[in-house]
Amino acid sequence: MSAAAVSSHSSSAYTAPKRPRRHMLFLALVVLRLVNVFLVQTFIHPDETWQSLEVAHRAVFGYGYITWEWRHALRGFAHPMLFAAVYRALAMLRLDDTSLILVAPYVVVALIAAAIDYATFAFAKRLAGSQVAYWAVFCSAVSWTMGSGIVRPLVNSAETMLTALAFVYWPWHHPSTAPPTYPANNNRESLPFSLCLAALSCIVRPTSAVLWLCAGIVLLINQPRHHRVSRTIRIITTTLLIGILALATMLLVDYLGYKQWVFPPYQFYIFNVQQDLGTWFGESPPLYHLYVSLPILFTSMLPFVIHGVYLSWCTKRVSVEPAVVAAMASFMFSLVGHMEYRFLYPLLPIGFMYCAISIQTLVGPLQHIHVAKKHDDPEPDPQSKSIWTVRNIVLYLLLTNIPATLYLNLVHQRGVVDVFKYLRHEVASNNVSQIGFLMPCHSTPFYSHLHKNIPMWFLSCEPPLDKQQLDTHYWEANDFEQSPELFLQKIFFTHNGQPQDTQEESAGGGRLLDGFMDNSAPAPGQKRSWPSHLVLYDAMVRRIDHVLVGQGYSECARFFNTHFNGDSRRKGDV
């Protein structure tokens, strides 16, 4: 495609036709995401409950399991407090014993996802025009990452919402060749308001500061020369004032959660950067985000994302600053050993905008999919037989995203959720006295999905808090996997005895928070009595079936979990 053709196609992107009112668009997105979240019947990321709903449930109802991060103040309370407010409202209305205890948190998640969709639309409209904006929100709406990843109670989802909203008001540099795309463009730009939203994202997830550091560097470098010094001083001063206010807010929120003064970002830095102990949960290669995270996040959209960045660079009609910020942030996030693709969720709005720029340039406005050919239309140009048509692009995006969304929400790893439906029924019938999970740690939700204060435990996998203890650190899940029969002999009383008093132990050293320890489960390696119910993966049942039968256990329920799993310990039914 020639530069002239690119320019010609691009210029059509900036004539905004009459569209439904913006609040109607947001309402439609809310309805879409409500339907979306009610389709979520699976459990993909342990953090979607263990770092949000479980913490909120304990804070409101007084029972539940708190993981090691919270006992050592590595996590901030801002995100769990959002769901704690939901639980508190249900408790005050005496509705916590209804199905709303499971549904209500996902309604909040639906609103978060809809806000990301709409912020993506506003962000793209401000930088690239209305036609690009509608393609961008379409990409966001159909994306499997949005439809099966963002729509879960992850801190990354809340961080992405606040980041996307901040992008809308951030003072991006507009190329001199860019046409007047949006009449309210200058009114939308507000560095103080954008910084406030960015500060909230850092309160929710402190590592978000890395992204905003990159954005700040780009902003300072690309300033106009006119009044450069005074403008730089004003930017730094505004940032410092809002940063101090955000820091005070973070301290207060965590004081309310922990009941003492703590500073989780410092503890997080010690564990993940200084000690680099995040690799305990898996070590990623240096370029993981480049060739794993970004392809996973955008999948079939990735070629269009790259093409959109290229077009923006060549035509100088849309700022490439967001792409530069995304590249810098991806590099910075790659400097630690442990990486997951969801750490890059905040970059989704940027990718969707550039994807939309590419598609708009190739095929034209989204609404053309519904335009019928008139009798007096001229004969189509030979190029019109190209595969690049609005209808084909729409079908391509739908077919490469919706099936994945449905599979991940309805099928993949649903057994670990279905088992809790069964357990809730059994608990209500007074058939359960204690539940043990002989599975890799955090394989299932926990008290937030049971909502009954009965004894439950799982095999621990708490990391050491000191590198010196890596070789000697004990964790139950590994001990069980290496020799399950021997582990069962060691961990359970031979006869129907009572377990010793639980003594909460440190995960390899460090300061435990007074008054914030969980004593509802046995400490790692501590003896316990056989529970009334055991939950296992089928792969493990085959290894210890004779032991379980000898203890009087028999299979009472079986639930399909997934067709595939990269972890051999989690294969088979539940």
C-alpha positions as CSV (number, residue, x, y, z in Angstrom):
1,M,0.0,0.0,0.0
2,S,1.4,3.4,-1.0
3,A,1.9,6.3,1.4
4,A,-0.8,8.2,-0.5
5,A,-3.2,5.4,0.0
6,V,-2.5,5.2,3.7
7,S,-3.0,8.9,4.0
8,S,-6.2,8.8,2.0
9,H,-7.7,5.9,4.1
10,S,-6.5,7.5,7.3
11,S,-8.0,10.9,6.6
12,S,-11.5,9.3,6.4
13,A,-11.0,8.1,10.0
14,Y,-11.4,11.6,11.3
15,T,-14.9,12.5,10.0
16,A,-17.2,11.4,12.8
17,P,-20.7,10.4,11.7
18,K,-23.7,10.7,13.9
19,R,-23.5,8.1,16.6
20,P,-25.7,7.0,19.6
21,R,-25.1,9.0,22.7
22,R,-22.0,8.0,24.6
23,H,-24.0,6.9,27.7
24,M,-25.9,4.5,25.5
25,L,-22.6,3.0,24.5
26,F,-21.5,2.6,28.1
27,L,-24.8,1.0,29.0
28,A,-24.5,-1.5,26.2
29,L,-21.0,-2.3,27.4
30,V,-22.3,-2.9,30.9
31,V,-24.9,-5.2,29.6
32,L,-22.3,-7.1,27.6
33,R,-20.0,-7.5,30.5
34,L,-22.8,-8.6,32.9
35,V,-23.6,-11.4,30.5
36,N,-19.9,-12.0,30.2
37,V,-19.3,-12.5,33.9
38,F,-22.2,-14.7,34.4
39,L,-20.7,-17.1,31.9
40,V,-17.5,-17.4,34.1
41,Q,-17.8,-20.9,35.6
42,T,-14.0,-21.6,35.8
43,F,-11.0,-20.9,37.9
44,I,-7.8,-19.9,36.0
45,H,-5.6,-17.7,38.2
46,P,-5.3,-18.5,41.9
47,D,-5.0,-14.7,42.6
48,E,-8.5,-14.2,41.3
49,T,-9.8,-15.3,44.7
50,W,-6.8,-15.8,47.0
51,Q,-5.6,-12.2,46.7
52,S,-9.0,-10.6,46.6
53,L,-12.2,-12.4,47.6
54,E,-10.6,-14.6,50.3
55,V,-9.0,-11.6,52.0
56,A,-12.2,-9.6,51.8
57,H,-14.2,-12.5,53.1
58,R,-12.0,-12.8,56.2
59,A,-12.1,-9.1,56.8
60,V,-15.9,-9.0,56.8
61,F,-16.9,-12.4,58.2
62,G,-14.0,-13.1,60.5
63,Y,-13.0,-16.5,59.1
64,G,-11.0,-17.7,56.1
65,Y,-7.4,-18.3,55.1
66,I,-4.9,-15.6,54.6
67,T,-1.9,-16.4,52.5
68,W,1.7,-15.8,53.4
69,E,1.9,-12.4,51.5
70,W,-0.7,-10.9,53.8
71,R,0.9,-12.2,56.9
72,H,4.1,-10.5,55.9
73,A,2.5,-7.4,54.5
74,L,3.5,-7.8,50.8
75,R,0.1,-6.8,49.6
76,G,-2.0,-3.7,49.8
77,F,-5.6,-3.7,51.0
78,A,-7.1,-1.2,48.5
79,H,-8.3,-3.9,46.1
80,P,-9.7,-6.4,48.6
81,M,-11.5,-3.5,50.3
82,L,-13.6,-3.0,47.2
83,F,-15.0,-6.5,47.6
84,A,-15.1,-6.2,51.4
85,A,-17.6,-3.3,50.9
86,V,-19.7,-5.7,48.8
87,Y,-19.6,-8.4,51.4
88,R,-20.4,-5.9,54.1
89,A,-23.5,-4.6,52.3
90,L,-24.7,-8.2,51.8
91,A,-24.2,-8.9,55.5
92,M,-26.0,-5.8,56.6
93,L,-28.9,-6.8,54.3
94,R,-28.7,-10.4,55.6
95,L,-28.2,-11.6,52.0
96,D,-24.8,-13.2,52.5
97,D,-26.4,-16.7,52.8
98,T,-27.9,-16.4,49.3
99,S,-26.3,-16.9,45.9
100,L,-25.5,-13.2,45.9
101,I,-22.4,-14.0,48.0
102,L,-21.0,-15.5,44.8
103,V,-22.7,-13.2,42.2
104,A,-22.2,-9.7,43.7
105,P,-18.4,-9.6,43.4
106,Y,-18.7,-10.4,39.7
107,V,-21.1,-7.6,39.1
108,V,-18.4,-5.3,40.4
109,V,-16.0,-7.0,38.0
110,A,-18.4,-6.4,35.1
111,L,-18.5,-2.7,35.8
112,I,-14.7,-2.6,35.9
113,A,-14.5,-4.4,32.5
114,A,-17.1,-2.1,31.0
115,A,-15.2,0.9,32.2
116,I,-12.1,-0.4,30.5
117,D,-14.0,-0.9,27.2
118,Y,-15.4,2.6,27.4
119,A,-12.1,4.2,28.4
120,T,-10.5,2.4,25.4
121,F,-13.1,4.1,23.2
122,A,-12.5,7.5,24.7
123,F,-8.7,7.1,24.5
124,A,-8.8,6.1,20.9
125,K,-11.3,8.8,20.0
126,R,-9.1,11.5,21.5
127,L,-6.0,10.4,19.7
128,A,-7.3,9.0,16.4
129,G,-10.9,10.0,15.8
130,S,-14.3,8.5,16.0
131,Q,-14.0,5.8,13.4
132,V,-10.9,4.4,15.0
133,A,-12.5,4.6,18.4
134,Y,-15.4,2.4,17.3
135,W,-13.0,-0.2,15.9
136,A,-11.0,0.0,19.2
137,V,-14.0,-0.6,21.4
138,F,-15.1,-3.5,19.1
139,C,-11.6,-5.0,19.5
140,S,-11.9,-4.6,23.3
141,A,-15.4,-6.1,23.4
142,V,-14.5,-9.3,21.5
143,S,-11.0,-9.8,22.8
144,W,-10.6,-13.1,24.6
145,T,-8.2,-11.5,27.1
146,M,-11.0,-9.0,28.1
147,G,-13.7,-11.7,28.0
148,S,-12.0,-14.3,30.0
149,G,-9.1,-12.6,31.9
150,I,-10.2,-9.1,32.9
151,V,-13.6,-10.4,33.9
152,R,-12.2,-11.9,37.1
153,P,-11.6,-10.4,40.5
154,L,-7.9,-9.8,39.8
155,V,-6.0,-6.8,41.0
156,N,-4.7,-6.5,37.4
157,S,-8.3,-5.7,36.2
158,A,-8.8,-2.8,38.6
159,E,-5.3,-1.6,37.7
160,T,-6.1,-1.7,34.0
161,M,-9.4,0.2,34.5
162,L,-7.6,3.1,36.3
163,T,-4.8,3.1,33.8
164,A,-7.1,3.2,30.9
165,L,-9.0,6.1,32.4
166,A,-5.8,7.9,33.0
167,F,-4.7,7.4,29.4
168,V,-7.8,9.3,28.3
169,Y,-6.6,12.5,30.1
170,W,-2.9,12.1,29.7
171,P,-1.2,14.9,27.7
172,W,0.0,12.9,24.8
173,H,2.0,14.7,22.2
174,H,0.0,15.2,19.0
175,P,2.0,15.2,15.7
176,S,1.9,18.5,13.8
177,T,0.3,16.7,10.8
178,A,-2.6,15.4,12.8
179,P,-6.0,16.9,11.9
180,P,-8.4,18.3,14.4
181,T,-9.9,14.9,15.3
182,Y,-12.1,15.6,18.2
183,P,-13.6,19.0,19.2
184,A,-13.2,18.3,22.9
185,N,-9.7,17.1,22.5
186,N,-8.1,19.9,24.5
187,N,-10.8,19.7,27.1
188,R,-10.0,16.1,27.7
189,E,-6.3,16.7,28.4
190,S,-5.7,17.2,32.1
191,L,-2.4,16.2,33.6
192,P,-3.5,16.6,37.3
193,F,-6.6,14.5,36.8
194,S,-4.7,11.9,34.9
195,L,-2.0,11.8,37.6
196,C,-4.8,11.3,40.2
197,L,-6.1,8.2,38.3
198,A,-2.5,7.0,37.9
199,A,-1.9,7.4,41.6
200,L,-5.0,5.3,42.3
201,S,-3.7,2.6,40.1
202,C,-0.4,2.6,42.0
203,I,-2.3,2.4,45.3
204,V,-4.2,-0.6,44.0
205,R,-1.0,-2.2,42.6
206,P,2.2,-0.4,43.4
207,T,4.1,-1.9,40.4
208,S,1.9,0.3,38.2
209,A,4.4,3.0,39.1
210,V,6.8,1.5,36.5
211,L,4.3,2.2,33.7
212,W,3.8,5.8,34.8
213,L,7.5,6.3,35.3
214,C,7.9,5.4,31.6
215,A,5.0,7.7,30.6
216,G,6.5,10.6,32.6
217,I,9.9,10.2,31.0
218,V,8.3,10.3,27.5
219,L,6.3,13.3,28.5
220,L,9.3,15.3,29.7
221,I,11.4,14.4,26.7
222,N,8.8,15.3,24.1
223,Q,7.9,18.7,25.6
224,P,7.8,21.7,23.3
225,R,10.9,23.9,23.6
226,H,8.8,27.0,24.4
227,H,8.8,27.4,28.2
228,R,10.4,24.0,28.6
229,V,12.0,24.7,32.0
230,S,8.9,26.2,33.6
231,R,6.7,23.4,32.2
232,T,9.1,20.8,33.5
233,I,9.0,22.3,37.0
234,R,5.2,22.4,36.9
235,I,5.0,18.8,35.9
236,I,7.4,17.6,38.6
237,T,5.7,19.7,41.2
238,T,2.3,18.4,40.4
239,T,3.5,14.9,40.3
240,L,5.2,15.2,43.7
241,L,2.1,16.7,45.3
242,I,-0.2,14.0,44.0
243,G,2.3,11.3,44.8
244,I,2.6,12.4,48.4
245,L,-1.2,12.5,48.8
246,A,-1.4,9.0,47.2
247,L,1.3,7.7,49.6
248,A,-0.6,9.0,52.6
249,T,-3.8,7.4,51.2
250,M,-2.0,4.1,50.7
251,L,-0.7,4.1,54.3
252,L,-4.1,4.9,55.7
253,V,-5.8,2.2,53.7
254,D,-3.3,-0.4,54.7
255,Y,-3.5,0.7,58.3
256,L,-7.3,0.1,58.2
257,G,-6.7,-3.3,56.7
258,Y,-3.7,-4.6,58.8
259,K,-4.6,-2.7,62.0
260,Q,-1.1,-1.4,62.2
261,W,1.3,0.8,60.2
262,V,2.9,-1.1,57.3
263,F,4.3,-0.2,53.9
264,P,3.7,-3.2,51.5
265,P,5.7,-1.7,48.5
266,Y,8.9,-2.0,50.6
267,Q,8.2,-5.6,51.6
268,F,7.3,-6.4,48.0
269,Y,10.6,-4.8,46.8
270,I,12.6,-6.9,49.3
271,F,11.0,-10.1,48.2
272,N,10.6,-9.7,44.5
273,V,13.6,-7.5,43.6
274,Q,16.3,-7.6,46.2
275,Q,15.9,-11.2,47.0
276,D,14.3,-12.1,43.6
277,L,12.3,-14.8,45.4
278,G,9.3,-14.4,43.0
279,T,11.1,-17.1,40.9
280,W,10.0,-19.6,43.6
281,F,6.7,-19.6,41.7
282,G,8.4,-20.0,38.3
283,E,11.3,-18.3,36.5
284,S,10.6,-16.7,33.1
285,P,13.2,-16.1,30.3
286,P,14.4,-12.5,29.7
287,L,12.2,-11.9,26.6
288,Y,9.1,-13.6,28.0
289,H,6.8,-10.5,27.7
290,L,7.9,-10.0,24.1
291,Y,7.3,-13.5,22.6
292,V,4.8,-14.9,25.2
293,S,2.8,-12.1,27.0
294,L,2.1,-9.8,24.0
295,P,1.1,-12.7,21.6
296,I,-1.2,-14.1,24.3
297,L,-2.8,-10.8,25.1
298,F,-3.6,-9.9,21.5
299,T,-3.4,-13.2,19.7
300,S,-5.1,-12.7,16.3
301,M,-5.0,-8.9,16.7
302,L,-1.2,-8.7,17.1
303,P,-0.4,-8.3,13.4
304,F,-2.8,-5.4,13.3
305,V,-1.3,-3.9,16.4
306,I,2.2,-3.9,14.9
307,H,0.8,-2.6,11.6
308,G,-1.1,0.2,13.4
309,V,2.1,1.3,15.2
310,Y,4.0,1.3,11.8
311,L,1.3,3.4,10.2
312,S,1.3,5.9,13.0
313,W,5.0,6.2,12.8
314,C,5.1,6.6,9.0
315,T,2.1,9.0,8.5
316,K,2.7,11.0,11.7
317,R,-1.1,11.4,12.0
318,V,-1.4,9.6,15.4
319,S,0.9,9.8,18.3
320,V,3.3,6.9,18.8
321,E,4.0,8.0,22.4
322,P,1.6,5.3,23.8
323,A,3.5,2.6,21.8
324,V,6.8,3.9,23.1
325,V,5.5,3.9,26.7
326,A,4.2,0.3,26.2
327,A,7.6,-0.8,24.9
328,M,9.5,0.8,27.7
329,A,7.1,-0.6,30.3
330,S,7.3,-4.1,28.8
331,F,11.1,-3.9,29.0
332,M,11.1,-2.7,32.6
333,F,8.7,-5.5,33.7
334,S,11.0,-8.0,32.1
335,L,13.8,-7.1,34.5
336,V,12.5,-9.5,37.2
337,G,12.6,-13.2,37.1
338,H,9.0,-14.1,37.6
339,M,6.6,-12.8,34.8
340,E,3.0,-13.5,33.9
341,Y,1.2,-12.2,30.9
342,R,-1.5,-10.6,33.0
343,F,1.1,-8.2,34.4
344,L,0.7,-6.4,31.0
345,Y,-3.1,-6.1,31.1
346,P,-2.7,-2.2,31.5
347,L,-1.3,-2.1,28.0
348,L,-4.5,-3.5,26.4
349,P,-6.1,-0.2,25.6
350,I,-2.9,0.9,23.8
351,G,-2.8,-2.2,21.7
352,F,-6.5,-2.0,20.9
353,M,-6.1,1.6,19.6
354,Y,-3.3,0.7,17.3
355,C,-5.1,-2.4,16.1
356,A,-8.1,-0.2,15.3
357,I,-5.9,2.2,13.3
358,S,-4.6,-0.6,11.2
359,I,-8.1,-2.1,10.5
360,Q,-9.6,1.4,9.8
361,T,-6.9,2.1,7.3
362,L,-7.3,-1.3,5.6
363,V,-11.1,-1.6,5.4
364,G,-12.7,1.6,6.4
365,P,-15.4,2.5,9.0
366,L,-17.0,-0.3,11.1
367,Q,-20.6,0.7,10.2
368,H,-19.9,-0.2,6.5
369,I,-20.6,-3.8,7.4
370,H,-24.4,-3.0,7.2
371,V,-24.3,-0.8,4.1
372,A,-26.1,-2.5,1.2
373,K,-25.1,-1.9,-2.4
374,K,-27.4,0.4,-4.4
375,H,-28.4,-0.1,-8.0
376,D,-26.7,3.1,-9.2
377,D,-23.4,2.3,-7.4
378,P,-20.4,2.1,-9.8
379,E,-18.8,-1.2,-10.5
380,P,-16.4,-2.3,-7.7
381,D,-12.8,-1.6,-8.1
382,P,-10.6,-4.8,-8.6
383,Q,-9.0,-4.1,-5.3
384,S,-12.5,-4.5,-3.6
385,K,-12.1,-8.3,-4.1
386,S,-9.4,-8.2,-1.4
387,I,-9.9,-10.1,1.8
388,W,-9.6,-6.8,3.6
389,T,-13.3,-6.1,4.0
390,V,-15.2,-4.9,7.1
391,R,-17.3,-8.1,7.1
392,N,-14.2,-10.4,6.8
393,I,-12.3,-8.5,9.6
394,V,-15.3,-8.7,11.9
395,L,-15.7,-12.4,11.3
396,Y,-12.0,-13.0,11.7
397,L,-11.9,-11.3,15.1
398,L,-15.1,-13.0,16.3
399,L,-13.9,-16.5,15.2
400,T,-10.5,-16.1,16.7
401,N,-11.6,-14.7,20.0
402,I,-15.2,-15.8,21.0
403,P,-14.6,-19.6,20.9
404,A,-11.5,-19.1,23.2
405,T,-13.5,-16.9,25.5
406,L,-16.4,-19.4,25.8
407,Y,-14.0,-22.4,26.3
408,L,-12.0,-20.6,29.0
409,N,-15.1,-19.4,30.8
410,L,-17.3,-22.5,30.6
411,V,-15.0,-25.5,30.2
412,H,-11.3,-25.1,31.1
413,Q,-10.7,-25.8,34.8
414,R,-14.4,-25.8,35.9
415,G,-14.2,-28.9,38.1
416,V,-12.4,-27.0,40.9
417,V,-15.4,-24.6,40.9
418,D,-18.1,-27.3,40.5
419,V,-16.7,-29.2,43.5
420,F,-17.6,-26.2,45.7
421,K,-21.2,-26.3,44.5
422,Y,-21.3,-29.9,45.7
423,L,-19.6,-29.1,49.0
424,R,-21.9,-26.2,49.7
425,H,-24.9,-28.6,49.3
426,E,-23.2,-31.2,51.5
427,V,-22.4,-28.6,54.2
428,A,-26.0,-27.4,54.2
429,S,-27.1,-31.0,54.7
430,N,-24.7,-31.4,57.7
431,N,-22.7,-34.1,55.9
432,V,-19.3,-32.4,56.2
433,S,-17.2,-31.9,59.3
434,Q,-13.8,-31.1,57.7
435,I,-12.4,-30.8,54.2
436,G,-8.9,-31.5,53.1
437,F,-7.4,-30.7,49.7
438,L,-4.7,-33.1,48.6
439,M,-3.8,-31.0,45.6
440,P,-1.2,-28.5,44.6
441,C,-1.7,-25.4,46.7
442,H,-4.4,-22.8,45.7
443,S,-5.9,-25.2,43.1
444,T,-9.4,-24.2,44.1
445,P,-11.2,-21.2,45.6
446,F,-11.7,-21.4,49.3
447,Y,-14.0,-19.9,52.0
448,S,-15.3,-17.2,49.7
449,H,-17.0,-19.9,47.6
450,L,-18.1,-22.0,50.6
451,H,-19.1,-19.3,53.1
452,K,-19.3,-21.7,56.0
453,N,-17.0,-21.7,59.0
454,I,-15.9,-25.3,58.9
455,P,-12.3,-26.6,59.1
456,M,-10.6,-26.7,55.8
457,W,-6.9,-27.1,54.9
458,F,-4.7,-27.5,51.8
459,L,-1.1,-28.5,51.1
460,S,1.1,-25.4,51.7
461,C,3.6,-24.1,49.3
462,E,4.8,-20.9,51.1
463,P,8.1,-19.7,49.8
464,P,11.1,-18.8,52.0
465,L,11.7,-15.1,52.7
466,D,15.4,-15.5,52.6
467,K,17.5,-16.9,49.8
468,Q,19.7,-18.7,52.3
469,Q,16.8,-21.0,53.0
470,L,16.1,-22.0,49.5
471,D,17.8,-25.4,49.8
472,T,16.3,-26.3,53.2
473,H,12.9,-24.8,53.0
474,Y,10.0,-27.3,53.5
475,W,6.8,-27.2,51.6
476,E,4.0,-29.7,51.9
477,A,2.8,-29.7,48.3
478,N,6.3,-30.9,47.1
479,D,6.7,-33.4,49.9
480,F,3.3,-34.9,49.0
481,E,4.0,-35.0,45.3
482,Q,7.4,-36.7,45.8
483,S,6.1,-39.5,48.0
484,P,2.4,-39.4,48.6
485,E,2.1,-42.6,50.6
486,L,4.9,-41.7,53.0
487,F,3.5,-38.2,53.4
488,L,0.1,-39.5,54.4
489,Q,1.7,-41.7,57.0
490,K,3.6,-38.8,58.4
491,I,0.9,-36.1,58.3
492,F,-2.2,-38.0,59.6
493,F,-2.8,-39.6,63.0
494,T,-3.0,-43.4,62.7
495,H,-6.1,-43.5,64.9
496,N,-8.9,-41.0,65.5
497,G,-6.8,-38.7,67.6
498,Q,-7.0,-34.9,67.9
499,P,-4.4,-32.7,66.2
500,Q,-2.1,-30.5,68.3
501,D,-2.8,-26.8,68.7
502,T,-1.9,-25.0,65.5
503,Q,1.2,-22.9,65.7
504,E,1.4,-20.5,62.8
505,E,4.9,-20.5,61.4
506,S,6.8,-18.0,59.3
507,A,7.3,-18.7,55.7
508,G,11.0,-18.8,56.0
509,G,11.6,-15.9,58.3
510,G,10.5,-12.3,58.4
511,R,8.1,-10.5,60.6
512,L,4.6,-11.9,61.1
513,L,2.0,-9.3,61.7
514,D,0.5,-9.4,65.2
515,G,-3.3,-10.0,65.0
516,F,-3.2,-10.9,61.4
517,M,-2.3,-14.5,61.4
518,D,-4.5,-17.3,60.3
519,N,-4.9,-20.1,62.8
520,S,-7.7,-22.1,61.1
521,A,-5.4,-24.6,59.4
522,P,-2.6,-26.8,60.5
523,A,0.9,-25.4,60.1
524,P,3.1,-26.9,57.4
525,G,4.1,-30.4,58.3
526,Q,1.9,-30.5,61.4
527,K,-0.1,-33.7,62.1
528,R,-3.8,-33.6,61.6
529,S,-6.8,-36.0,61.8
530,W,-8.4,-37.5,58.7
531,P,-11.1,-35.2,57.4
532,S,-14.7,-36.2,56.4
533,H,-14.0,-35.2,52.8
534,L,-10.9,-35.2,50.6
535,V,-10.6,-33.4,47.3
536,L,-8.0,-34.6,44.8
537,Y,-7.2,-34.7,41.1
538,D,-7.7,-38.0,39.4
539,A,-4.0,-38.2,38.6
540,M,-3.2,-38.5,42.3
541,V,-6.2,-40.7,43.2
542,R,-4.7,-43.5,41.0
543,R,-1.4,-43.3,43.0
544,I,-2.9,-43.5,46.5
545,D,-6.3,-45.2,45.9
546,H,-5.4,-48.2,48.1
547,V,-4.4,-46.0,51.0
548,L,-7.7,-44.0,50.8
549,V,-9.8,-47.2,50.6
550,G,-7.9,-48.5,53.6
551,Q,-9.0,-45.4,55.6
552,G,-12.6,-46.0,54.6
553,Y,-12.9,-43.4,51.8
554,S,-14.9,-43.9,48.7
555,E,-15.6,-41.6,45.7
556,C,-18.8,-39.6,46.3
557,A,-18.6,-37.2,43.4
558,R,-16.5,-36.6,40.3
559,F,-16.3,-33.4,38.2
560,F,-14.8,-32.8,34.8
561,N,-12.0,-30.2,35.0
562,T,-10.2,-29.7,31.7
563,H,-9.1,-31.3,28.5
564,F,-5.5,-30.3,29.0
565,N,-3.2,-28.9,31.7
566,G,0.5,-28.1,31.5
567,D,0.9,-29.2,35.1
568,S,0.9,-33.0,35.3
569,R,-0.1,-32.7,39.0
570,R,-3.4,-31.1,37.9
571,K,-4.5,-33.6,35.3
572,G,-7.8,-35.5,35.3
573,D,-11.1,-34.9,36.9
574,V,-11.6,-33.5,40.4
